[in-house]
Amino acid sequence: MTHIAVIGAGQAGSSLTAKLRALGFDGKLTLIGAEPVPPYQRPPLSKKYISGEMELERLFLRPGQFYADQGIDLLTGARVAGLDAATRTITMADGATIAADMIALTPGADAIRLPAAVGGDLPGVYTMRSLADADAMAHEFRPGRRVLIVGGGYVGLEAAAVAATRGLSVTLVEMAPRILARVASAETADWIRQMHARHGVDIREGCGLNALAQGDGALMASLSDGSAVTVDFVICGIGVRPATALAEAAGLTIDNGIAVDALGRTSAPGIFAAGDCCSFPYRGGRIRLESVPNAIDQAEAVAAAMLGDTTPYAARPWFWSDQYDVKLQIAGLNTGFTRVVIRDGDKPDSRSHWYYRDAQLLAVDAMNDPRAYMTGKRLIEAGQSPLPDALADPAQPLKTLPLAGETAPAPA
C-alpha cells in the first residue's frame, strides 16, 4: 500500500489530503501538524476571530470527523525534527519515525518577530499568525487600551481596523515611506490611509521602532522620528518568512522558499511542496505567493501531480483584505506597473485602481466594488486589456469596455 505523508496541517495541507482522496487515492495518508488543533483558517484571526465575532469551531476548515471519515491520519501537536530525503523518512520530535513513499511539504510561513535587542521578547509584544497568537492577545482588545502596531502591510492594517473598531487607541508605524509600499500603489495606499484616519488611527510613515522598554504596567516605545509613545501592548506585523528549515536541513534546493517545478516537485525525488512555503515557475521567472487561494489551488494541483497528472500548475493570483466595512479585492499581480487608472464605483465608498504596464492590464484593486473586481479578474485571466481612457470613464459600462487592439466591446 502506498503511503503519502503531508508535513504541515494548514490550508495547503488540508486541501492536498482532501484532494488526494477526492481523486481516488486509497493508500495510507498521514497529515502532520505541529499545532494542537485541526487545520483552520488564518485570515479571520486578525478580523472576526480576534474581535469575538467568530467562534473557534467556525475557524476549522473541516469538521474533525472529516479526517477520520476520509481515512486521513491527522496528527496534531506533532512536531517534525528531521527529514531524510533519500529514504523519505520523517523523524518526529519524540523520536518516532514515519516512512513514506511520497511526501508533501506544506509548512506555510512563519511570522517575523521583533528582535529581542529592541524588546521583542517583552511581555505584551505579539505577532498575528497563529491561533495561539490570537488567543494570547485577545484579552488586550478592550476599549481604552493603547496599542502600537509595527508594520503597515495588510496584516497590520487589519489589526488596526479591529482595534479601532473596538475602541482602542491605535498608533501604527511603517518604516517605509508609505504603507503598503511593497504590494499596492500610492493611490490605494492613500485611499486606505484616509479610511484609517477617519477611524482615528495614528499612522506614522517613514517611522520605525527603535526600542521598547517595560514601564509601570505599560510599554514605552521610542520611535525613529524622535518621538515616544506609551502603549499597553504591541502587535508586530512586519511580514513572514517561508518555513524552509526542515527542507533546507534535508538538502532540498531553496530559492525564496522551497524551490519546486511546475508540478510541485522539489529537488528530491518523491518529495513535493505547496503553499506559502515554496516558490514555483511563473511567466518566465519564479514567484512565491502568500495567499489562501494559491494555497488551495497549488495544493490541489500537487495532489494530482503526486498521482501522475502532468498538467503544470497555472497560478491565477487573487487576494482580499477586510478593514472596517470595506472589502478590498485584488486580482493579478501589479509587479512592473507603469500607470494606475482610477475608476469610481457606483457608490460613494467604492472605487477601483487598475494597474497597467504600458497598454497591458496587470492587476486591479477594487474597494467595495465586486463588479470591478470580477471584470478585472476575468480580463486578466483572458490576457485582455481595456483601453485606459474608456476605463476611467464611469459612464462607460464595465461589460462593454473596448479592448486594446479591438474595435468591438469586451464580451459581457
GULO-740827 format. One record per residue (C-alpha): residue number from 1; residue in three letters; x, y, z. Coordinates in pm, whole numbers, plus 50000, padded with zeros to 5 digits. Layout:
N
    n  res   east  north     up
  NUM  ALA      X      Y      Z
...
END
This chain:
412
    n  res   east  north     up
    1  MET  50000  50000  50000
    2  THR  50138  50340  49902
    3  HIS  50187  50583  50191
    4  ILE  50176  50961  50138
    5  ALA  50275  51182  50430
    6  VAL  50200  51555  50435
    7  ILE  50402  51776  50670
    8  GLY  50210  52090  50764
    9  ALA  49842  52093  50860
   10  GLY  49737  52434  50736
   11  GLN  49526  52539  50440
   12  ALA  49757  52374  50185
   13  GLY  49800  52051  50379
   14  SER  49430  52012  50443
   15  SER  49345  52087  50079
   16  LEU  49609  51849  49949
   17  THR  49497  51550  50157
   18  ALA  49130  51612  50079
   19  LYS  49208  51633  49707
   20  LEU  49408  51311  49714
   21  ARG  49104  51128  49848
   22  ALA  48870  51305  49604
   23  LEU  49093  51188  49317
   24  GLY  49066  50830  49434
   25  PHE  49388  50776  49627
   26  ASP  49314  50486  49861
   27  GLY  49653  50432  50019
   28  LYS  49771  50533  50366
   29  LEU  49753  50909  50415
   30  THR  49908  51097  50708
   31  LEU  49871  51470  50778
   32  ILE  50117  51602  51037
   33  GLY  50051  51930  51217
   34  ALA  50258  52098  51487
   35  GLU  49961  52287  51633
   36  PRO  49728  52110  51879
   37  VAL  49414  52175  51671
   38  PRO  49284  52061  51330
   39  PRO  49359  52276  51022
   40  TYR  49195  52618  51044
   41  GLN  49150  52944  50854
   42  ARG  49413  53210  50920
   43  PRO  49259  53525  50764
   44  PRO  48979  53557  51026
   45  LEU  49233  53553  51310
   46  SER  49310  53923  51269
   47  LYS  48949  54009  51191
   48  LYS  48638  53827  51311
   49  TYR  48807  53584  51550
   50  ILE  49010  53839  51746
   51  SER  48704  54064  51764
   52  GLY  48490  53784  51904
   53  GLU  48258  53765  51603
   54  MET  48371  53414  51507
   55  GLU  48383  53113  51739
   56  LEU  48666  52861  51736
   57  GLU  48464  52584  51574
   58  ARG  48388  52808  51276
   59  LEU  48760  52858  51217
   60  PHE  48819  52493  51137
   61  LEU  48845  52421  50765
   62  ARG  48661  52092  50803
   63  PRO  48488  51916  51092
   64  GLY  48722  51697  51292
   65  GLN  48528  51388  51189
   66  PHE  48607  51458  50822
   67  TYR  48963  51331  50857
   68  ALA  48856  51007  51022
   69  ASP  48579  50955  50767
   70  GLN  48829  51004  50483
   71  GLY  49087  50774  50635
   72  ILE  49332  51060  50689
   73  ASP  49555  51001  50990
   74  LEU  49564  51354  51134
   75  LEU  49845  51403  51385
   76  THR  49807  51725  51585
   77  GLY  50061  51867  51827
   78  ALA  50319  51661  51638
   79  ARG  50649  51830  51566
   80  VAL  50885  51705  51297
   81  ALA  51252  51705  51394
   82  GLY  51409  51585  51072
   83  LEU  51361  51454  50721
   84  ASP  51579  51206  50534
   85  ALA  51511  51299  50173
   86  ALA  51685  50992  50027
   87  THR  51478  50738  50220
   88  ARG  51173  50964  50267
   89  THR  51179  50902  50640
   90  ILE  51037  51157  50883
   91  THR  51176  51178  51237
   92  MET  50941  51321  51495
   93  ALA  51045  51530  51795
   94  ASP  50962  51237  52026
   95  GLY  51198  51010  51833
   96  ALA  50933  50819  51640
   97  THR  50985  50773  51266
   98  ILE  50739  50771  50978
   99  ALA  50841  50612  50646
  100  ALA  50652  50721  50335
  101  ASP  50659  50651  49964
  102  MET  50590  51016  49883
  103  ILE  50600  51330  50097
  104  ALA  50444  51673  50052
  105  LEU  50579  51971  50242
  106  THR  50314  52231  50332
  107  PRO  50453  52405  50644
  108  GLY  50348  52756  50533
  109  ALA  50534  53058  50661
  110  ASP  50645  53193  50998
  111  ALA  50583  53541  51132
  112  ILE  50888  53766  51156
  113  ARG  50926  53872  51518
  114  LEU  51078  54184  51664
  115  PRO  51438  54120  51772
  116  ALA  51499  54071  52143
  117  ALA  51754  54353  52119
  118  VAL  51473  54606  52071
  119  GLY  51243  54449  52329
  120  GLY  51070  54192  52110
  121  ASP  51068  53936  52392
  122  LEU  50896  54163  52645
  123  PRO  50553  54069  52782
  124  GLY  50278  54231  52579
  125  VAL  50457  54202  52243
  126  TYR  50268  53981  51995
  127  THR  50267  53857  51638
  128  MET  49949  53772  51443
  129  ARG  50000  53446  51256
  130  SER  49859  53152  51452
  131  LEU  49556  53066  51661
  132  ALA  49782  53070  51966
  133  ASP  49890  53426  51878
  134  ALA  49529  53542  51852
  135  ASP  49429  53372  52176
  136  ALA  49728  53519  52360
  137  MET  49632  53877  52278
  138  ALA  49252  53851  52280
  139  HIS  49226  53993  52633
  140  GLU  49411  54307  52521
  141  PHE  49131  54420  52287
  142  ARG  48934  54629  52536
  143  PRO  48804  54984  52493
  144  GLY  49051  55246  52610
  145  ARG  49359  55028  52570
  146  ARG  49654  55160  52370
  147  VAL  49822  54954  52102
  148  LEU  50126  55010  51884
  149  ILE  50121  54821  51554
  150  VAL  50457  54781  51383
  151  GLY  50415  54732  51010
  152  GLY  50184  54891  50755
  153  GLY  50106  54587  50544
  154  TYR  49767  54421  50524
  155  VAL  49804  54223  50848
  156  GLY  49896  54534  51045
  157  LEU  49621  54742  50887
  158  GLU  49359  54473  50952
  159  ALA  49464  54452  51316
  160  ALA  49446  54832  51336
  161  ALA  49091  54826  51198
  162  VAL  48976  54568  51453
  163  ALA  49142  54757  51739
  164  ALA  48996  55094  51636
  165  THR  48651  54942  51591
  166  ARG  48668  54802  51945
  167  GLY  48752  55140  52092
  168  LEU  49128  55112  52133
  169  SER  49375  55395  52076
  170  VAL  49586  55284  51779
  171  THR  49927  55401  51662
  172  LEU  50073  55232  51354
  173  VAL  50431  55283  51240
  174  GLU  50571  55189  50900
  175  MET  50943  55221  50831
  176  ALA  50893  55254  50454
  177  PRO  50793  55593  50313
  178  ARG  50430  55479  50300
  179  ILE  50200  55195  50397
  180  LEU  50155  54902  50156
  181  ALA  50475  55004  49979
  182  ARG  50556  54651  49859
  183  VAL  50210  54544  49748
  184  ALA  49997  54838  49636
  185  SER  50012  55168  49452
  186  ALA  50034  55506  49620
  187  GLU  49672  55561  49510
  188  THR  49550  55255  49700
  189  ALA  49766  55344  50000
  190  ASP  49623  55697  50005
  191  TRP  49265  55566  49998
  192  ILE  49330  55322  50282
  193  ARG  49525  55576  50487
  194  GLN  49234  55820  50469
  195  MET  48993  55545  50576
  196  HIS  49201  55470  50885
  197  ALA  49237  55840  50965
  198  ARG  48856  55869  50971
  199  HIS  48856  55598  51237
  200  GLY  49117  55774  51450
  201  VAL  49421  55557  51370
  202  ASP  49750  55747  51400
  203  ILE  49958  55625  51104
  204  ARG  50322  55733  51102
  205  GLU  50507  55655  50779
  206  GLY  50881  55664  50733
  207  CYS  50896  55588  51104
  208  GLY  51044  55278  51263
  209  LEU  51064  55134  51612
  210  ASN  51397  55192  51783
  211  ALA  51330  55015  52111
  212  LEU  51071  54903  52362
  213  ALA  51110  54930  52737
  214  GLN  50897  54797  53019
  215  GLY  50741  55074  53224
  216  ASP  50497  55086  53511
  217  GLY  50234  54849  53373
  218  ALA  50295  54972  53018
  219  LEU  50539  54960  52730
  220  MET  50734  55266  52625
  221  ALA  50827  55277  52256
  222  SER  51094  55508  52121
  223  LEU  51048  55576  51750
  224  SER  51295  55668  51480
  225  ASP  51136  56010  51429
  226  GLY  51249  56104  51780
  227  SER  50907  56069  51940
  228  ALA  50793  55821  52202
  229  VAL  50458  55658  52273
  230  THR  50334  55471  52577
  231  VAL  50112  55173  52500
  232  ASP  49961  54871  52669
  233  PHE  50068  54620  52405
  234  VAL  50239  54587  52068
  235  ILE  50150  54386  51756
  236  CYS  50432  54307  51517
  237  GLY  50308  54281  51158
  238  ILE  50630  54312  50959
  239  GLY  50582  54010  50737
  240  VAL  50655  53639  50721
  241  ARG  50932  53407  50607
  242  PRO  50870  53078  50426
  243  ALA  50913  52783  50663
  244  THR  51211  52619  50495
  245  ALA  51425  52497  50787
  246  LEU  51322  52131  50755
  247  ALA  51368  52128  50378
  248  GLU  51700  52310  50395
  249  ALA  51836  52068  50656
  250  ALA  51727  51782  50430
  251  GLY  51933  51925  50143
  252  LEU  51647  52045  49923
  253  THR  51704  52343  49694
  254  ILE  51588  52674  49846
  255  ASP  51508  52977  49631
  256  ASN  51279  53228  49807
  257  GLY  51119  52925  49968
  258  ILE  51139  52559  49879
  259  ALA  51206  52552  49505
  260  VAL  50959  52341  49308
  261  ASP  50887  52287  48941
  262  ALA  50553  52340  48767
  263  LEU  50429  52008  48909
  264  GLY  50527  52094  49266
  265  ARG  50828  51861  49270
  266  THR  51124  51960  49487
  267  SER  51486  51877  49406
  268  ALA  51446  51544  49589
  269  PRO  51262  51262  49410
  270  GLY  50926  51178  49564
  271  ILE  50909  51498  49768
  272  PHE  50667  51776  49671
  273  ALA  50576  52114  49823
  274  ALA  50282  52356  49803
  275  GLY  50157  52682  49954
  276  ASP  50331  52973  50124
  277  CYS  50649  52771  50178
  278  CYS  50753  52732  49816
  279  SER  50848  52921  49501
  280  PHE  50744  52799  49158
  281  PRO  50779  52892  48789
  282  TYR  50564  53185  48677
  283  ARG  50582  53374  48346
  284  GLY  50947  53308  48283
  285  GLY  51060  53365  48641
  286  ARG  50989  53232  48987
  287  ILE  50733  53352  49237
  288  ARG  50611  53272  49586
  289  LEU  50252  53364  49669
  290  GLU  50126  53414  50024
  291  SER  49753  53368  49981
  292  VAL  49471  53131  50066
  293  PRO  49363  53088  49700
  294  ASN  49715  52988  49597
  295  ALA  49749  52750  49890
  296  ILE  49431  52572  49786
  297  ASP  49486  52573  49410
  298  GLN  49852  52473  49421
  299  ALA  49789  52203  49682
  300  GLU  49516  52051  49466
  301  ALA  49741  52063  49159
  302  VAL  50021  51895  49355
  303  ALA  49782  51624  49475
  304  ALA  49701  51548  49113
  305  ALA  50072  51551  49021
  306  MET  50150  51306  49300
  307  LEU  49902  51070  49136
  308  GLY  50060  51105  48792
  309  ASP  49895  51412  48637
  310  THR  50143  51612  48429
  311  THR  49938  51934  48396
  312  PRO  50157  52232  48503
  313  TYR  50022  52449  48780
  314  ALA  49898  52782  48639
  315  ALA  49860  53037  48917
  316  ARG  49577  53290  48897
  317  PRO  49669  53533  49176
  318  TRP  49392  53698  49376
  319  PHE  49373  53829  49730
  320  TRP  49146  54016  49967
  321  SER  49154  54228  50281
  322  ASP  48869  54327  50514
  323  GLN  48907  54655  50704
  324  TYR  48612  54821  50883
  325  ASP  48318  54795  50639
  326  VAL  48547  54789  50335
  327  LYS  48631  54478  50136
  328  LEU  48941  54522  49923
  329  GLN  48963  54260  49646
  330  ILE  49278  54224  49438
  331  ALA  49318  54037  49110
  332  GLY  49650  53981  48935
  333  LEU  49999  54099  49028
  334  ASN  50100  54462  48982
  335  THR  50475  54397  48952
  336  GLY  50628  54632  48697
  337  PHE  50326  54860  48655
  338  THR  50381  55198  48491
  339  ARG  50038  55353  48527
  340  VAL  49734  55339  48754
  341  VAL  49389  55414  48615
  342  ILE  49130  55520  48873
  343  ARG  48766  55430  48823
  344  ASP  48492  55550  49058
  345  GLY  48231  55296  49159
  346  ASP  47856  55341  49169
  347  LYS  47860  55406  49545
  348  PRO  48036  55683  49740
  349  ASP  48269  55435  49915
  350  SER  48351  55222  49609
  351  ARG  48645  55265  49378
  352  SER  48890  55061  49175
  353  HIS  49255  55108  49074
  354  TRP  49371  54937  48756
  355  TYR  49743  54869  48708
  356  TYR  49895  54883  48361
  357  ARG  50237  54813  48218
  358  ASP  50212  55038  47914
  359  ALA  49893  54909  47744
  360  GLN  49878  54575  47930
  361  LEU  49644  54530  48226
  362  LEU  49829  54362  48513
  363  ALA  49608  54389  48821
  364  VAL  49315  54563  48985
  365  ASP  49247  54678  49342
  366  ALA  48872  54703  49398
  367  MET  48743  54873  49715
  368  ASN  48380  54780  49783
  369  ASP  48340  54719  49410
  370  PRO  48293  54347  49342
  371  ARG  48180  54414  48985
  372  ALA  48509  54586  48903
  373  TYR  48699  54304  49072
  374  MET  48522  54030  48879
  375  THR  48559  54216  48549
  376  GLY  48927  54280  48610
  377  LYS  48993  53921  48715
  378  ARG  48822  53787  48403
  379  LEU  49011  54023  48172
  380  ILE  49349  53949  48333
  381  GLU  49299  53574  48313
  382  ALA  49197  53609  47948
  383  GLY  49501  53825  47870
  384  GLN  49280  54117  47766
  385  SER  49335  54486  47841
  386  PRO  49062  54752  47827
  387  LEU  49151  55091  47685
  388  PRO  49258  55308  47981
  389  ASP  49063  55618  47879
  390  ALA  48739  55420  47849
  391  LEU  48807  55250  48181
  392  ALA  48848  55584  48359
  393  ASP  48507  55699  48237
  394  PRO  48242  55584  48489
  395  ALA  47977  55635  48222
  396  GLN  48136  55352  48020
  397  PRO  47980  55023  48144
  398  LEU  48231  54763  48257
  399  LYS  48068  54493  48049
  400  THR  48123  54686  47724
  401  LEU  48475  54816  47780
  402  PRO  48660  54841  47449
  403  LEU  48978  54634  47446
  404  ALA  49322  54725  47323
  405  GLY  49364  54618  46964
  406  GLU  48991  54578  46911
  407  THR  48705  54794  46797
  408  ALA  48439  54567  46943
  409  PRO  48344  54594  47311
  410  ALA  48460  54342  47568
  411  PRO  48230  54040  47596
  412  ALA  47970  54062  47872
END
